[in-house]
Amino acid sequence: MLTRRKFFSLAGVGVGSAILAAPMKNLYTRLAQGKLAFADKIGALVPDPQGILDLPEGFQYRILSRVGDTMNDGHLVPNQHDGMAAFAGQDGKTILVRNHEVHPLQAVNNLAVDLPQYDRSCSGGTTTLIVDRDRNLDQHYLSLAGTNRNCAGGTTPWGSWISCEEEISTPYPPPGYTRAIVAPIWGKVEQKHGYNFEVPAHGGLATPTPLVAMGRFRHEAIATDPLTGYIYQTEDQVNSCIYRFRPDQPGKLQEGGTLEALVIKDLPQIDTGVNFPVGKPQAVSWVKLEDVDPEHDTLRYEAQTKGAAIFRRGEGMCYANGELYWTATNGGAAQVGQIFRYNPAKQTVELFVESPGSGVLDYPDNLTLAPFGDLIVCEDGRGEQFLVGITPAGEYYKFARNALNNSEFAGVCFSPDGQTMFVNIYYPGMTLAIWGDC
């Protein structure tokens, strides 16, 4: 049972050492028997008098940063707070690197011409926050500029954040097109987009170099296997693939590498969003991709012609205790979400959980492994939005509710000491710190 005391007593356990038990093989049976009392695991959520965030009794929050705030470098905090990660700073401080999923029509890029930026027509990128040990904002500043719809991403073992562009826009008009349908929707751009960018956790404004060898597609999130340096990637499409990048030199991603796609050996080109068995490991292989920088959004089609499995909107991804977890936001019989896990050592993938309905888990997106061993999942659904926990025993509970509006949660992560949870409300963008009061 997750209690507020347990939140602190287990907080010192590192994410890498947390243990997850077997998948939820008996989920539907247990639901039918009424044995999953989700809210009872932490108690009912208490309405927030400020109308921002409902939490269980004994927990509190603080807003660290809002859209429009003036940062230490004089720039304003952009909107659309999305994926985020926490790194250890000096003197017990936490460094947060935060994505902003902004496209050209949503904001004007008024940055100085001499600032390092990838595309002056784009206002997406990342900001970095430094939070002291008392959960106060020490400083924040721009750390990646001129990118397009930076959605999620992930950390590397060498202390950086990989920020992923979800938009594969092309300078207008795209070559070979007599008319364009992208530019009127997302705005005209000056550079090709659909890439990953690396942002060091310690430092100022990053050099915006696209990591072309990692593929050009609608990126969502990444997770790095620290044992091999391989980087796994999700793709936000209804017929997406799972990709693996094997760098030629781990830690030096700009040096290139090999891009591959996941194939389920006995089920080539399978659509995992329909009638895929829960809790049954499937052997996988990987196929090499050749056209990693296609002119149009076609990378997944090359992968699928080579047998790659299809996932219905791959989104959040995290590395946890030797395995990788990712969400398929539209997958499952109810079409409201699945969570898969991959075992690199065994080379198997299995469906860890499939949501039976939006009242249980509604469009899972970003996710992370908590220090106390549960997955914490951000919802990006169509009604009320929650942070949903999934225990090692396979029980769901709702840890927080967006009391402000129906905007999604994003970027959930924990401080290096495990005592603070950080999360974003996407719109209007704000970053919050959450902790228990024992």
BELVENDA-V852471 format. One record per residue. SS is DSSP state (a for helix, b for strand, c for the rest). PSI is psi as a letter, one per 40 degrees, with the letter a starting at -180 (none if undefined). D_CENTER is the distance of its C-alpha to the mean C-alpha in Angstrom with 2 decimals. Layout:
# BELVENDA-V852471
ss | psi | d_center
SS | PSI | D_CENTER
SS | PSI | D_CENTER
This chain:
# BELVENDA-V852471
ss | psi | d_center
c | h | 26.17
c | h | 23.67
c | i | 25.80
a | d | 25.40
a | d | 27.67
a | d | 25.58
a | d | 22.54
a | d | 24.66
a | d | 26.71
c | e | 23.81
c | d | 21.76
c | e | 23.29
c | h | 21.94
c | i | 19.39
a | d | 16.07
a | d | 17.43
a | e | 20.55
c | i | 19.33
c | h | 20.58
c | h | 19.34
c | a | 22.22
c | i | 22.95
c | i | 21.00
c | g | 22.20
c | d | 25.04
c | f | 27.16
a | d | 24.71
a | d | 26.87
a | d | 30.06
a | d | 28.91
a | d | 27.73
a | d | 31.12
c | e | 32.91
c | f | 31.24
c | e | 30.16
c | g | 26.62
c | g | 27.26
c | d | 23.69
a | d | 24.59
a | d | 27.51
a | d | 25.41
c | e | 24.69
c | i | 27.10
c | i | 26.83
b | h | 24.65
b | h | 26.96
c | h | 27.12
c | h | 26.27
c | d | 29.40
c | e | 27.38
c | f | 25.52
c | d | 22.01
b | h | 20.48
b | h | 22.26
b | i | 22.01
b | i | 24.22
c | h | 27.52
c | e | 27.44
b | i | 24.06
b | i | 23.74
b | i | 21.42
b | h | 21.88
b | h | 20.50
b | d | 19.91
b | h | 19.31
b | i | 19.79
c | h | 19.86
c | e | 23.29
c | i | 23.90
b | h | 25.77
c | i | 24.14
c | d | 26.33
c | e | 26.55
c | e | 27.88
c | i | 25.00
b | i | 23.52
c | h | 19.99
c | i | 18.35
c | a | 16.95
c | g | 13.74
b | h | 11.61
b | b | 7.91
b | i | 5.09
b | i | 7.38
b | i | 9.05
b | i | 12.66
b | i | 15.57
b | h | 19.21
c | a | 21.65
a | i | 25.42
a | f | 27.49
a | e | 24.82
c | i | 22.59
b | h | 18.78
b | h | 17.08
b | h | 13.88
b | h | 12.36
b | h | 10.78
b | i | 9.86
b | h | 12.25
c | g | 12.01
c | h | 15.79
c | i | 18.07
c | d | 21.73
c | e | 23.35
c | d | 21.55
c | i | 22.71
c | h | 25.46
c | h | 24.87
c | f | 27.69
c | i | 26.83
c | i | 29.83
c | d | 30.68
c | e | 30.86
c | h | 27.28
c | h | 25.13
c | i | 23.02
c | d | 22.10
c | h | 23.35
c | e | 25.40
c | e | 24.88
c | i | 21.16
c | e | 19.87
b | i | 16.14
b | a | 14.86
b | i | 13.83
b | i | 15.81
b | h | 16.47
b | h | 17.73
b | h | 20.13
b | h | 20.78
c | i | 23.98
c | e | 24.72
c | e | 25.96
c | f | 22.65
c | i | 24.18
b | h | 22.72
b | d | 24.72
b | i | 23.61
b | i | 20.95
b | i | 21.13
b | h | 19.82
b | e | 18.24
b | h | 17.37
b | i | 19.35
b | f | 20.28
b | i | 17.16
c | h | 16.11
c | g | 13.23
b | h | 10.58
b | c | 7.46
b | a | 4.25
b | a | 5.59
b | i | 6.89
b | i | 10.34
c | i | 13.69
c | e | 16.72
c | e | 18.74
c | f | 17.02
b | i | 14.88
b | h | 11.49
b | h | 10.69
b | h | 9.84
b | h | 9.43
b | h | 11.85
c | e | 11.51
c | h | 15.27
c | f | 17.93
c | i | 20.75
c | i | 24.06
c | h | 26.94
c | h | 29.05
c | i | 30.81
c | i | 28.99
c | h | 31.53
c | e | 33.40
c | h | 32.58
c | d | 35.43
c | i | 33.16
c | i | 29.49
c | e | 27.39
c | d | 24.22
a | d | 25.84
a | d | 27.28
a | d | 23.92
a | e | 21.61
c | i | 24.40
c | i | 26.21
c | i | 24.74
c | e | 26.65
c | i | 24.46
c | i | 22.57
c | i | 18.83
c | f | 16.03
c | i | 15.40
b | i | 13.32
b | i | 14.72
b | h | 15.12
b | h | 15.48
b | h | 17.54
c | d | 16.80
c | h | 20.56
c | i | 22.16
c | b | 22.56
c | h | 21.74
c | i | 20.33
c | h | 22.21
c | g | 20.23
c | h | 20.83
c | h | 18.98
c | g | 18.20
a | d | 20.10
a | e | 20.58
a | e | 16.91
c | i | 17.58
c | h | 17.76
c | a | 15.82
c | g | 13.20
b | i | 10.24
b | c | 6.70
b | i | 4.91
b | i | 7.49
b | h | 9.15
b | h | 12.73
c | h | 15.64
c | e | 17.80
c | d | 20.88
c | d | 20.94
c | e | 18.70
c | i | 17.32
b | h | 13.87
b | i | 12.17
b | i | 10.24
b | i | 9.18
b | h | 10.97
c | g | 10.97
c | i | 14.64
c | e | 16.78
c | f | 18.25
b | i | 15.49
c | i | 15.74
c | h | 14.02
b | i | 14.97
b | h | 16.14
b | h | 17.27
b | g | 20.21
b | i | 21.07
c | d | 24.80
c | h | 24.42
c | h | 21.44
c | e | 20.67
c | g | 22.16
a | d | 19.77
a | e | 22.06
a | e | 24.74
c | a | 23.26
b | a | 22.82
b | h | 22.66
b | h | 20.10
b | i | 20.27
b | i | 19.12
b | h | 19.15
b | h | 22.38
b | h | 23.51
c | d | 27.01
c | e | 29.16
c | g | 27.21
c | h | 26.78
c | f | 24.83
c | i | 24.08
b | h | 22.04
c | e | 20.05
c | e | 19.50
c | h | 23.22
c | f | 25.30
c | h | 23.20
c | h | 24.52
b | h | 22.64
c | e | 22.97
c | h | 24.83
c | h | 23.71
b | h | 24.20
b | i | 25.21
b | i | 23.26
b | i | 24.19
b | h | 22.70
b | i | 24.31
b | h | 24.55
c | i | 23.71
c | d | 26.21
c | g | 25.35
c | e | 22.00
c | g | 22.63
c | i | 24.03
c | d | 25.60
c | a | 23.97
c | g | 20.92
c | e | 22.52
a | d | 20.69
a | d | 19.68
a | d | 23.35
a | d | 24.62
a | d | 22.38
a | d | 23.62
a | d | 27.21
c | e | 26.86
c | e | 25.78
c | i | 21.98
c | i | 20.48
b | h | 18.91
b | h | 15.77
c | g | 15.48
c | g | 12.33
b | h | 9.86
b | b | 6.30
b | i | 3.77
b | i | 5.67
b | i | 7.66
b | h | 11.30
b | h | 13.78
c | f | 17.53
c | e | 18.10
b | i | 15.88
b | h | 12.50
b | i | 10.76
b | i | 8.78
b | i | 9.10
b | g | 11.64
c | d | 11.69
c | e | 15.36
c | i | 16.71
c | i | 19.68
c | d | 23.16
c | e | 22.19
c | f | 19.49
c | e | 17.10
c | i | 14.65
b | i | 14.58
b | h | 12.84
b | i | 14.08
b | i | 14.79
b | h | 16.34
b | h | 19.06
c | d | 19.73
c | d | 23.13
c | e | 24.36
c | f | 22.67
b | i | 21.88
b | i | 19.20
b | i | 19.55
b | h | 18.35
b | d | 17.47
b | i | 17.64
b | h | 18.35
c | h | 18.51
c | e | 22.16
c | i | 21.73
c | d | 19.85
c | e | 21.66
c | d | 19.95
c | h | 16.33
c | h | 15.67
c | g | 12.97
b | h | 10.14
b | b | 6.63
b | i | 3.87
b | i | 6.23
b | i | 8.30
b | h | 11.95
c | i | 14.38
c | d | 17.49
c | e | 19.63
c | e | 18.18
c | i | 16.34
b | h | 12.87
b | h | 11.55
b | h | 9.66
b | h | 8.97
b | i | 11.33
c | g | 11.55
c | a | 15.10
c | e | 18.52
c | b | 20.19
c | i | 19.63
c | h | 16.09
b | i | 15.52
b | h | 13.51
b | h | 14.61
b | i | 15.56
b | h | 16.60
c | i | 19.35
c | d | 20.67
c | e | 23.52
c | f | 21.42
c | i | 21.89
b | i | 19.68
b | i | 20.08
b | h | 18.88
b | d | 18.19
b | i | 17.85
b | h | 18.61
b | h | 18.08
c | e | 21.82
c | d | 21.73
c | a | 20.74
c | f | 18.67
c | i | 15.69
c | i | 12.23
b | i | 10.56
b | i | 7.26
b | f | 6.20
b | h | 8.19
b | i | 9.80
b | i | 13.48
c | i | 16.25
c | d | 17.82
c | e | 20.71
c | e | 18.68
c | e | 20.62
c | h | 18.23
b | h | 15.00
b | i | 13.21
b | i | 11.32
b | i | 11.44
b | h | 13.43
c | d | 12.48
c | h | 16.19
c | h | 18.43
c | h | 15.94
b | i | 16.37
b | h | 14.96
b | i | 16.48
b | h | 17.60
b | h | 18.61
b | i | 21.19
b | i | 24.07
c | g | 27.66
c | none | 29.96
